[in-house]
Amino acid sequence: MSTKYFSINTQDLDVGLIAAWRSIQEREPRFESPYFCPEFTRAVGSVRDDVRVVVIENDGRPAGFFPHQRAAWGRGGPVGGALSDYHGVIAAPQAEWSVVELMRAARLSVWSFDHLVDPAARFAPYVTASAAASPQIDLASFAPPPDFARKARKLARELGELSFSLHEPASLGRMFEWKSEQYRRTGLTDAFGVAWTSQLLTRLMGIETPGFAGTCSVLRAGDEIVALHAGMRSRGVLHWWFPTYDSRYAAYSPGIILLLRIAAALGSGKIDLGKGDARYKRSLMTGAAPLREGCVELPSLAATVRRLLPLRAMRRLERAWRFH
C-alpha cells in the first residue's frame, strides 16, 4: 500500500475531502465528539491563520486527517489550543501512516497533546500520562438526581416560572460577560480576553447542520436569565463547554438545572462534560472517555529547548501561550 501526506489550509477542504472525513468519523465511535467534526476545524481556521490539516492518502484515497495549529520553530498544538477538549488523528483503524512521517508532512518538530484520542495507539510511545478521562452522561441510562428538581421548584416559586431555550444565540454576549467575570473572580486566565476566542464561539453559534451545530442554551426564571451554556454538538454528542450562571442565585444550582433541561431536550445520545474532577461531574456522570497526555518531539532546536527548560519554566511558558 502506498501512503502519501499533504498539508492544506482549512479553506482547501473540498466536498470530497469533507465527505471522506465524515465517513471515517461516523464509523469510529471514539471520534464522535464535535471537536472531531470538520466544521470545528474550519471554524477555527476562519478566525486563526495558523491552522493546517495533513491529509493521509492510502493508494490515492483519503484515509486520515490531522488538524493542528503550527507556531514558530515548528511547535504545534491541537486545533483551538487551550479550547480543545479532544484532539487526535481522525483515521480509519486500518489506515497506514506513521507519527514521524505525519510530523514531517506537517513541518512540526514538537506537537503537544493533553486530550488525545488514539484508537490505533500510534502515539503510545509519546504518552506521558493516561489516567485522565472526560466524564460523560449517557442519556439512555441517566436518571436525574431528585435534589435538583426540588431546587428548580424553589427557584420557580421564589423568582418566577422557569423557561428554557436549547439554542438562543442572541444571548451569547451575556455568556461572555458572565464567564469573563468568573475568570477574573477565580484568578484564571480569561479565555475571552483575546479576540479570536469570542469570534470562534460567535461563528460556531451560527452553524446548524444534522452533523454539527453550535448551541447557546438559556434558563430563565421569570424574565431573568439565571444560567447560560455555550457549547456544540455532533450527531450523537453535546459537549458541555462554557457553562455560567448569575452568581446571585448560586444556592439554587441554576447551572445544573440548565444541564438537566438540556439533557431532557436532547433525549438521546451523550453529554460530554469535559475533562475535570468537579463534584457535579462525578455525581452526574454515567461513564468516561479515556484521554492521553504527552508530546511528540523530533530532533530540533525547539525540542532541545523544551527538554532543557526546567519543568516550572516550561509550564509557565505554556500557560502564557495558552490563548495566544
N, C-alpha and C positions, 0 to 999 in steps of 0.2 A: 504494500500500500504506500502510495506517495503522499507525503504531508508537506503542505506549504502554509506559510503565515504571511499575512499582510495587514498593515496598520492603516486605519482610516479615521477620518473625523466623523462625529456623530451625524452630521448632515448627509454623509455619504451612505448611510444605512438605507438602502433602497427597499422596495416592496419585497423582492425575492429574499434578501438577507433577513428582513424582519420576519417573514414567514418561516424561514429556517430556524431562527432564534425561538420563535413561539413554539414551534413543533418540539424542539429539544426541551424547553421549559415545561410544556404540558405533559411530556412523557416521564419526567423525573420529579416525583413529589417533593424532593428536598429543594427544588428550585421554585416552589410555589409562592414565595414571598413577592410582594410588589417590587421590592428592590431589584429583583432579577428580571423584571419586565423591561423590554426595550424602551418603553415610554419614559421610565425613570431616567435611564442613561441619556436619552435625547433631551429631556427637560434640563438636566444638569448641564449638558453640553450647550444649551441655549443661553445659559447665564454665566458660564465659565469658558475660558479659551484653552484650557489645559486637558480636556477630556478626549481620550482616544479609545478606539476599540481594535483589538487584534482579532482578526478573523482566522480561524484554523480551518484549512481545507484538507480533506482526505479524498484522494482520487478526483480532485476538481470540484467536490461538493462541500458546502459549509458544514462543518462538524462541531464547531465550538466558537465561543465568543468570550473575549477577555476585556471587559470595560475597566478603565483605570484612569487615574489622573497622574500627570507627569510634571515634575518640578525640576528646578535646576540641578545639575550634576547627576542626572539620571535617577533622582529619587522619585519613588512612586507611591501611590496610595490608592485606596478604593474610591470609586465614583461617589461624590458627595462628602468626601473627607470625614470629618467628625460626625456628620449627619447620617452616615451609613451604618445601619444595624445588621446588614447582611451583605456579603460580597464573595466573589469567587469566579471561577471559570465555568461558564454555562456551556457544558459539553455533554454529548451523548456518552453513556458509560463505555461503549465500545470504541470511542474515538481514539485515534492515535495522535499523541502530542507529548511534548516534554516541557517541563517548567523552564529549563535553561534556554531552550530554543524560543520559548514564548517570551521570556525576558529580553532576549536579544532582538526579537522582532519588535518589541515594544520600546526598544532602546532604553531599558531600565537596568540600573546596576543594583538598586535596592527597592524592594516592594514590601511594605509593612502591612500586616493584616491583624485585626483583632476581633472580627466577627465572621470568620471564614467558614463557608460550607464547602466541603470537599468530598463528594460521594466516591470518587475513584481513588482517594488517598494519594494523589500525586504530590501534594505538599507535605506529606508526613515527615520527610527529613528536615523540614524547616519550622516545624511546630515547636513552640517553647512552652505552651500551656494549652490544656484541652479539657479543663474541668468546668469551664463556663458553659452556660446554657441560656436560652431565651425562653422564659415561661410562656405557655400558650393556654388558651381556653378552647377546647373542642366543644362547639355549641351543641353537638349531638348528645353529649354526656354531661352537660353543665346544668347544675341546679343552683340558682341564685341564693346567696345567704339571706335568711329571713330578716336579719337585723337591718338591712338597708331598705327593705320595704317599709319598715316601721319609721326609719328616718325620713323616707320620702313622704310618708303621710304627715309627719310632723312639719316638714318644710312646707308642704302644701297648705296645711292648716294655719301656720303662723305667718306665711309670706304671700301665698296665693297659689291658685291651681297650677300644677306643673304641665308644661307643654314641651315637646321635643321635636327637633328637626334633624334628620340624618345628614343633610347637606345644605348649608346656608352660607355660601362663600362670601356674602356681604359682611359677615361677622368676623372675617379673618383679621381685620385690623385690631379688633378688641383682643383677640388671642395674642397678637404681637405685643400689645401694650401690657397685658397681664403677665405674660411669660417673661418679658424683659424685666419687669418689676420683681418677679420672683427670683430671677437670676441675680439681680443686684442685692436683694434681701438675704439670699443664702450664700453670697460670695462666689458664685460660679461664673464662668465666662458666659457672657451674653451671646447666645447663638445667633441672635438677630442684630448684633452690633455691627455687622458688615452687610453690605447691600445685597450680595448675591444670595444669601440665605432667604431673606424675605422675598426676593424676586422669584426664587425657586418655588417656595410654597405658593405664592400667588399664581404662578404658571401651572403648578400641579392641580390647584383647585379648579382650573378651567378645563381639565381633561376628564372626559367621561366616555368610556368605551366598555363593551362587555368584559374585556380582559383587564382593564386598568381604569382607575378613577381616583381623583382626589376627594377627600371627604372633610368637610368642616361642620362638625356636629355641635348642636346648641341645646342646652337645657335652660328653660325659663321657669321662674316661679312668679306667677302673676305677670307683670310686664317687665320684670327684671331678668337679665341674663345672669345666671348663677354659676354656670360651668360651660366650658368650651373644649373641643378637641379637634386638632388638625392632624390628619393622617392620610393614608392612601390604602387602596385595596386592589388586590388582583382578583382573579376569578373565584378563588376559594379562601383568601386570607385578607383580613383587615389588619393593618399594622397600627398599633396604638403608639402614637409618636409624640405629639405635643399636647398633653392634657393640661388644663389650667382651670382655676375657679376663682370666684370672688372670695377673698380671704375672710370677709366678714361672716361668711356662712360656713366656715370650715367645720364647725361642730356637726353639721348635717351630712358631711361627706358627699357634697354635690358632685365631685368628680367621679366617685364610684357609682352614684346613681345614674350619671350620664353614661358611664361604661355599660351598665346593666340595660339601659334603654337601647343603646346601640346593639348589644347582644340580642335583645328581643326583636329589634327591627330586622337584623340580618337573618336570624332564624336557623341558619345552617352555615357550615364552613368553620373557620377558626378565627380567633382574635389573637394575634401575636403581641405580647405585652412588652417585648424588647428586653435585652439583657439587663439584669439588675436584681438586687436582693430586697427590694421594697416589700414591706409586710403585706400590703394589699395584693401584690403579685403572688406571693406564696399562698395566700388564703383563697385566691380565685382560680389559680392555675389547675388544669387537669393533666398537663404534661409539659414537656420542654423539648426544644430543639438544640442539639449539641453544637457548639461553636469552637473554633480553634483560634489561637493567637500565635504570632510568630513573625518571621521576616525572612525573605529570600535575599541573599547577598551574592552578587557576582564580584570577582576581583575588580576593584576600582578604588579611586580616591575617596568617593563617598562612603563606600563600605568600610574602608580603613579608618576614616574619621569617626564613623559610627561606633566601631569597636573600641577605639582608643579613648573616646569620651567617657568620663565617669557616669555611672547609671543615673545619678541625680541630675547631672548636667544634661544628659540625653533626654530625660523626661521633661525637664524644664523647657528645652528647645522644642520638643514635640508639642507641649502644651501651647507654646507661643504660636505654633504653626497650625493649630487645630482648625481654625476657620479662615486661614489665610487664602 
